[in-house]
Amino acid sequence: MRAFSYARAEDASAAVRLAGASARARYLGGGTNLVDLMRETVEQPDALVDVTALPAAIEARSDGSILIGAGASNTAVAADLAVRTRFPALARAILAGASGQIRNMATVGGNILQRTRCTYFYDDASRCNKRAPGAGCDAIDGFNRIHAILGASPACVATHPSDMCVALAALDATVHLQGHGGSRTMRLVDLHRLPGGRPHVETELQRDELITAVELPALPFAAGSTYRKVRDRASYAFALVSVAAALDVGPDGTVRDVRLALGGVAHKPWRASIAEAALRGRPATADSFRDAADAELADAAGLRHNAFKIDLARRTVAATLEGLAGGDRT
Ligand SMILES: Cc1cc2nc3c(=O)[nH]c(=O)nc-3n(C[C@H](O)[C@H](O)[C@H](O)COP(=O)(O)OP(=O)(O)OC[C@H]3O[C@@H](n4cnc5c(N)ncnc54)[C@H](O)[C@@H]3O)c2cc1C
């Protein structure tokens, strides 16, 4: 590990100012991802700005929305009564990730900006365009079981690892940001990028831009939302494929509205807009759910070891929606 300075910011403005004073500063949340990457020398910041003193409150508003401070721990969000009742998919997604100890340390801001779990990214003996732009990608012809099936590029096939972000993408969350130029908001689905030719640029954030909060807009039918994660082990494993979904079925049995996002399949949490559009106004039946899943996965492309994820994603989408239509949220 290289030498670095450490400073604790008392508020967002101080955090941005402190980060701006160094060439390669990083914000430090719970450190459960960043410190690992520093040990592996993948991340080599010259300054850490500790942002764990930033607001961590979870504000359940009377209009049905919720504002979550970026400093809130993953555990606190998953345990919050308003989150569990208004947006159970979010609580379930968080609880499907990592372990109790890690969730106690991990913050909302850090979870959103956690980096890929591609093994070639972590291994500095491998070629990785994300770690060393222009170096090449050893995952493409390597062991690529956990890699992307949607939106990948010849430069990078890594996936975004967060469970929480998949639920946030489905639930139309907005991220509050503060940077050198002031504050702004951005839809969560617009924050992460697809890799294209520049996989080292992972987000649309500007230099030193800090996540200060996440906002979930009111969505009454999200009270029946769910998160389903398919993985190699029942706990302590990242998603092969995951689905966050909320379904609103009218009295005539047609889909009035739907929210759907996939995890484990792309460089960013994948909002399944094609499937959503295909479902609105259609009967809430197994056939419709399968057709919508097929439409969403039509452009999916497998690598040597991960082609099974295409069918797995189709089936997981269809099964999750069938479950919701039948009142099953597991
Ligand atoms: C063994 C293990 C298993 C795991 N399993 C899962 C899993 O199954 N599912 C899953 O989703 N996750 C899993 N994780 C990842 C875990 O969820 C993340 O490590 C955690 O959420 C990161 O949060 P943090 O606060 O510790 O972030 P940090 O490590 O502190 O930071 C991560 C990144 O975010 C940046 N950052 C932090 N806060 C802010 C902010 N407010 N604004 C801007 N940038 C910020 C940091 O600079 C850094 O780049 C696992 C981790 C481990 C170690």
The ligand as an SDF file (V2000), in Angstrom:
LIG
                    3D

 53 58  0  0  0  0  0  0  0  0999 V2000
  -16.5950  -10.3520    1.1010 C   0  0  0  0  0  0  0  0  0  0  0  0
  -17.5140   -9.3460    0.4680 C   0  0  0  0  0  0  0  0  0  0  0  0
  -18.7140   -9.7770   -0.0770 C   0  0  0  0  0  0  0  0  0  0  0  0
  -19.5690   -8.8600   -0.6640 C   0  0  0  0  0  0  0  0  0  0  0  0
  -20.7540   -9.2900   -1.2170 N   0  0  0  0  0  0  0  0  0  0  0  0
  -21.5830   -8.3810   -1.8000 C   0  0  0  0  0  0  0  0  0  0  0  0
  -22.8080   -8.7870   -2.4100 C   0  0  0  0  0  0  0  0  0  0  0  0
  -23.1570   -9.9580   -2.4270 O   0  0  0  0  0  0  0  0  0  0  0  0
  -23.6000   -7.8330   -2.9730 N   0  0  0  0  0  0  0  0  0  0  0  0
  -23.2440   -6.4990   -2.9770 C   0  0  0  0  0  0  0  0  0  0  0  0
  -23.9950   -5.6830   -3.4850 O   0  0  0  0  0  0  0  0  0  0  0  0
  -22.0940   -6.0900   -2.4240 N   0  0  0  0  0  0  0  0  0  0  0  0
  -21.2570   -7.0010   -1.8450 C   0  0  0  0  0  0  0  0  0  0  0  0
  -20.0830   -6.5880   -1.3080 N   0  0  0  0  0  0  0  0  0  0  0  0
  -19.6550   -5.2100   -1.5360 C   0  0  0  0  0  0  0  0  0  0  0  0
  -20.1420   -4.2700   -0.4630 C   0  0  0  0  0  0  0  0  0  0  0  0
  -21.5300   -4.0790   -0.6130 O   0  0  0  0  0  0  0  0  0  0  0  0
  -19.3690   -2.9730   -0.7000 C   0  0  0  0  0  0  0  0  0  0  0  0
  -18.0100   -3.2210   -0.3550 O   0  0  0  0  0  0  0  0  0  0  0  0
  -19.9200   -1.8300    0.1360 C   0  0  0  0  0  0  0  0  0  0  0  0
  -21.2710   -1.5680   -0.1580 O   0  0  0  0  0  0  0  0  0  0  0  0
  -19.1110   -0.5690   -0.1360 C   0  0  0  0  0  0  0  0  0  0  0  0
  -19.5180    0.4320    0.7790 O   0  0  0  0  0  0  0  0  0  0  0  0
  -18.4320    1.2020    1.6210 P   0  0  0  0  0  0  0  0  0  0  0  0
  -19.1230    2.2990    2.3560 O   0  0  0  0  0  0  0  0  0  0  0  0
  -17.6100    0.2760    2.4500 O   0  0  0  0  0  0  0  0  0  0  0  0
  -17.5580    1.8120    0.4300 O   0  0  0  0  0  0  0  0  0  0  0  0
  -16.0330    2.1910    0.3790 P   0  0  0  0  0  0  0  0  0  0  0  0
  -15.2060    0.9590    0.2540 O   0  0  0  0  0  0  0  0  0  0  0  0
  -15.6930    3.1390    1.4660 O   0  0  0  0  0  0  0  0  0  0  0  0
  -16.0180    3.0100   -0.9940 O   0  0  0  0  0  0  0  0  0  0  0  0
  -16.3110    2.4090   -2.2310 C   0  0  0  0  0  0  0  0  0  0  0  0
  -16.1600    3.4720   -3.3140 C   0  0  0  0  0  0  0  0  0  0  0  0
  -17.1540    4.4880   -3.1620 O   0  0  0  0  0  0  0  0  0  0  0  0
  -16.5470    5.7800   -3.0220 C   0  0  0  0  0  0  0  0  0  0  0  0
  -17.4080    6.5170   -2.0930 N   0  0  0  0  0  0  0  0  0  0  0  0
  -17.7540    6.1440   -0.8430 C   0  0  0  0  0  0  0  0  0  0  0  0
  -18.6680    6.9960   -0.3460 N   0  0  0  0  0  0  0  0  0  0  0  0
  -18.8870    7.9310   -1.3000 C   0  0  0  0  0  0  0  0  0  0  0  0
  -19.7400    9.0690   -1.4090 C   0  0  0  0  0  0  0  0  0  0  0  0
  -20.5830    9.4300   -0.4270 N   0  0  0  0  0  0  0  0  0  0  0  0
  -19.7060    9.8030   -2.5400 N   0  0  0  0  0  0  0  0  0  0  0  0
  -18.8760    9.4570   -3.5600 C   0  0  0  0  0  0  0  0  0  0  0  0
  -18.0410    8.4010   -3.5190 N   0  0  0  0  0  0  0  0  0  0  0  0
  -18.0760    7.6360   -2.4180 C   0  0  0  0  0  0  0  0  0  0  0  0
  -15.1520    5.5000   -2.5240 C   0  0  0  0  0  0  0  0  0  0  0  0
  -14.2520    6.5540   -2.8640 O   0  0  0  0  0  0  0  0  0  0  0  0
  -14.8310    4.2160   -3.2590 C   0  0  0  0  0  0  0  0  0  0  0  0
  -14.4070    4.5010   -4.5720 O   0  0  0  0  0  0  0  0  0  0  0  0
  -19.2160   -7.4820   -0.6970 C   0  0  0  0  0  0  0  0  0  0  0  0
  -18.0160   -7.0620   -0.1160 C   0  0  0  0  0  0  0  0  0  0  0  0
  -17.1590   -7.9800    0.4510 C   0  0  0  0  0  0  0  0  0  0  0  0
  -15.8730   -7.4810    1.0470 C   0  0  0  0  0  0  0  0  0  0  0  0
  1  2  1  0
  2  3  1  0
  2 52  2  0
  3  4  2  0
  4  5  1  0
  4 50  1  0
  5  6  2  0
  6  7  1  0
  6 13  1  0
  7  8  2  0
  7  9  1  0
  9 10  1  0
 10 11  2  0
 10 12  1  0
 12 13  2  0
 13 14  1  0
 14 15  1  0
 14 50  1  0
 15 16  1  0
 16 17  1  0
 16 18  1  0
 18 19  1  0
 18 20  1  0
 20 21  1  0
 20 22  1  0
 22 23  1  0
 23 24  1  0
 24 25  2  0
 24 26  1  0
 24 27  1  0
 27 28  1  0
 28 29  2  0
 28 30  1  0
 28 31  1  0
 31 32  1  0
 32 33  1  0
 33 34  1  0
 33 48  1  0
 34 35  1  0
 35 36  1  0
 35 46  1  0
 36 37  1  0
 36 45  1  0
 37 38  2  0
 38 39  1  0
 39 40  1  0
 39 45  2  0
 40 41  1  0
 40 42  2  0
 42 43  1  0
 43 44  2  0
 44 45  1  0
 46 47  1  0
 46 48  1  0
 48 49  1  0
 50 51  2  0
 51 52  1  0
 52 53  1  0
M  END
$$$$
